[in-house]
């Protein structure tokens, strides 16, 4: 038997079947060609070379350039995206649905001293802001989903 997937590790989460570290071809296979690609910029804090790719259907991925090829480094969704996480949570899901789908990760994966984020006002962070899955809410419904590192 295989061990259960530890979703507090963002590398084990997906949006529409696309995961962190996947090659650009995987993202394009799921979403089609991006409508926009930014110039590659080096992130001072990490040295990563990142291009922001956006799609009309509400997806925006940070793509890291590694040895001349791009891999998925961070992913975010907003309306009108219909993509969902590996546990079926998408834009428009309720707080209760997110809480039920991810409740076993509450209080796990956060860095020492990092406050837990698990409420409607501050959103839900599965894992850590240094690497996790973050759900933001507006009017009680998921408005954005981000997978990756929101802090350096």
Secondary structure, DSSP 4 states (H G I P E B T S, - for coil): -PPPP-TTSGGG-EETTEETT-BHHHHHHHH-S-SEEPPPEE-TTT--EEEEEEETTTEEEEEEEETTEEEEEEEEEETT---BBTTS-BTT-BHHHHHHHHGGGTT-SPPTTPPP-EETTTEEEEEETTEEEEEEEETTEEEEEEEE-S--
